[in-house]
Amino acid sequence: MVNILLPSTFSKAIKVIQHIEKKGFNAYFVGGCVRDLIIGRPVGDIDIATSAKPFDIQHIFRKVIPVGIEHGTVIVRWEGDSFEVTTFRLENTYSDQRHPDNVTFVQTIDQDLKRRDFTMNAIAMDKTGNIVDPYGGKKDIEHRQIRAVGNGYDRFHEDPLRIIRAVRFSSQLGFTIEKHTLNDMLKVRDQIRHLAVERLTVEITKLFAGDFIDKGMSYLNKTRILNELPIFKEHHDIVDVLPQKMIPLYSFGEVIALLHTLYPSVRVSTWVSKWKASNKTKQEADTLTQTIQYFSDHGLDKWLAYIIPVSYVHKFIRLANILDLENCPKSDDITHIQKKIPIESKRDLALNGEDIVNLFPKRKKGAWIGECLSVIEQEVVKGNIKNNKSALKEWVLCHPLKNN
């Protein structure tokens, strides 16, 4: 066994393991937290595997949430943090290619690690930092390679999402996919299209956010995995317009905006619908698409700076750089202009719809009121009118909209 010095981030989780062991059960840290600790990456969620069954865990701890108790998983709440605790288990067939039809609880950590996807994720560690590594995961990490546990074909057939996960890990870590593992991925590739789109969205979002996205994209092209995904499977030529050089994108809205800009015949609403994305994602994709189009037509001006939400500036810059737009601005260029714009939204105008109606009491209410406010908004943003009520009233009286 190899011993690793545990950082303070594991201190609360160590107490959880200690409580489990006091009751006569075995418990280990498993999965991504062990992998990332060995790699030297920041550790996120800390997961625990144990010989104790969910019923036992519910008796050991006062606050237990039975999130997946039928598969042996519960959430233990300890000192304000949450830890996923799962009973050592084996899995058989995956009829829905997501959840095992049945699980069998086992007593040893080695048996539990056997069911995991990649060797780098099939490493366990006890509370003192001793490593349990029956499949050579630590060596694979040192060699920077992704290798399936045991028979790769079986692992990918059990859950085809693991194919996407392999590419996602390559994008995040910069690791190479071991050749036999890659060949097994290709054999099961067509099963990806049967996966729930929500699961695909999570993995694809993480893939595009990887620090080594170019490597991930290289594997997507090499394996033609994209052609098994929603929309891509109807439009195989989308892969031909993907940029040769990528930088990470940190939201699915950014990804949709990029894909629509590169392949305009598929609308943003179609991407959102087929990928079952949220309204928030649609709004983000729409806004980014519109701002990219405006910049392509007009360059950087006050109106562009105004219509880009402050929280979207870096998203816009990332897309503009990937698309290699001419005279691509820096974020400071945009924020400098934003600070000088007198309003942040139409609601900040000193004149409202009721004021406009009062200026034209004989005119029938209608869409012209909103149109008038939109024109005023643009004039204020561009600095052509001061945002005070008297100045705006005078401008409206001198520039009345024609009847619709």
KAMO-V124646 format. One record per pair of residues at least 12 apart in sequence whose ideal C-beta (glycine too) atoms are under 7 Angstrom apart, sorted by the first residue. I is the first residue (numbers start at 0). J is the second residue. Records with the same first field share a line. If there is no record, write none. Layout:
I = J / J
This chain:
0 = 129 / 130 / 131
1 = 130 / 137
2 = 128 / 129
3 = 36 / 124 / 128 / 130
4 = 128
5 = 128
8 = 42
9 = 45
11 = 77 / 78 / 80
12 = 28 / 45 / 47 / 82
13 = 126
14 = 77
15 = 47 / 75 / 77 / 82
16 = 47 / 126
17 = 126
18 = 59 / 60
19 = 49 / 51 / 59
22 = 51 / 55 / 59
24 = 49 / 50 / 51 / 55
25 = 49 / 50 / 108
26 = 47 / 49
27 = 47 / 48 / 108 / 123 / 124 / 125 / 131
28 = 45 / 47 / 123 / 124
29 = 46 / 47 / 48 / 123
30 = 46 / 120
31 = 43 / 120
32 = 44 / 45 / 46
33 = 122 / 123 / 124
34 = 119 / 120 / 122 / 140
37 = 137 / 140
38 = 140 / 172
44 = 83
45 = 82
46 = 83
47 = 82 / 83 / 84
48 = 85 / 87 / 108 / 111 / 123
49 = 84 / 86 / 87
50 = 87 / 106
51 = 86
52 = 86 / 104
53 = 65 / 68 / 71 / 73 / 86
56 = 73 / 75 / 84
57 = 73
60 = 75
62 = 76
63 = 75
64 = 76
70 = 98 / 99 / 102
71 = 85 / 86 / 88 / 102 / 104
72 = 85
86 = 104
87 = 104 / 105 / 106 / 107 / 108 / 110 / 111
88 = 102 / 103 / 104 / 105 / 111
89 = 102 / 103 / 105 / 110 / 114
90 = 102 / 114
93 = 157 / 158
96 = 158 / 159 / 190 / 193 / 194
97 = 158 / 195 / 198
108 = 123 / 131
109 = 133
112 = 133 / 134
113 = 148 / 149
115 = 148
116 = 147 / 148 / 154 / 161 / 164
117 = 145 / 146 / 147 / 148
118 = 134 / 135 / 136 / 139 / 146 / 148
119 = 136 / 139 / 140 / 145
121 = 134 / 136 / 148
122 = 136 / 137
134 = 148
143 = 173 / 174 / 175
144 = 174 / 175 / 177
145 = 165 / 168 / 169 / 174 / 176 / 177 / 180
146 = 177 / 180
147 = 180 / 183
151 = 179 / 180 / 183
152 = 183 / 186 / 187
155 = 183 / 184 / 187
156 = 187
159 = 187 / 190 / 191 / 194
160 = 194 / 198 / 202
162 = 184 / 187 / 188 / 191 / 224
163 = 191 / 199 / 202 / 224
164 = 202
165 = 180 / 184
166 = 206 / 215 / 218 / 219 / 224
167 = 202 / 205 / 206 / 209 / 215
169 = 211 / 214 / 215 / 218
170 = 206 / 209 / 211 / 212 / 214 / 215
171 = 205 / 209 / 210 / 211
172 = 211
173 = 211 / 214
176 = 218
184 = 222
185 = 222
188 = 222 / 224 / 227
189 = 227
191 = 224 / 227 / 228
192 = 227 / 232
196 = 229 / 274 / 275
197 = 275
199 = 228
200 = 251 / 274 / 276
204 = 251 / 254
207 = 247 / 248 / 254
208 = 247 / 248 / 249
209 = 247
210 = 247
212 = 245 / 246 / 247
213 = 244 / 245
216 = 241 / 245
220 = 238
225 = 238
229 = 273 / 274
230 = 265 / 269 / 270 / 273
234 = 262 / 265
237 = 258 / 262
240 = 261 / 262
241 = 261
242 = 321
245 = 321
246 = 317 / 320 / 321
248 = 317
250 = 283 / 314
251 = 276 / 280
252 = 280 / 283 / 284 / 287
253 = 287 / 314 / 317 / 318
255 = 267 / 270 / 271 / 280 / 284
256 = 284 / 287 / 288 / 291 / 318
257 = 318 / 321
258 = 270
259 = 288
260 = 288 / 291 / 322
267 = 281 / 284 / 285 / 288
271 = 284
286 = 308 / 311
287 = 311 / 314 / 315 / 318
290 = 303 / 306 / 307 / 315
291 = 318 / 319 / 322
293 = 306
294 = 319 / 324
295 = 324
298 = 326
299 = 328 / 332
301 = 336 / 340 / 380 / 381 / 382
302 = 377 / 380 / 381
304 = 333 / 336 / 337 / 340
305 = 340 / 380
307 = 333
309 = 337
312 = 330 / 333 / 334
313 = 330
316 = 330
340 = 380
341 = 379 / 386
342 = 379 / 380 / 386
345 = 372 / 376
348 = 372 / 375 / 376 / 379 / 386
349 = 386 / 387 / 388 / 391
350 = 375 / 388 / 391 / 392
352 = 368 / 372
355 = 368 / 371 / 395
356 = 368
358 = 392 / 395 / 396
365 = 403
366 = 403
367 = 400 / 403
370 = 400
371 = 395 / 400
375 = 391 / 395
378 = 394
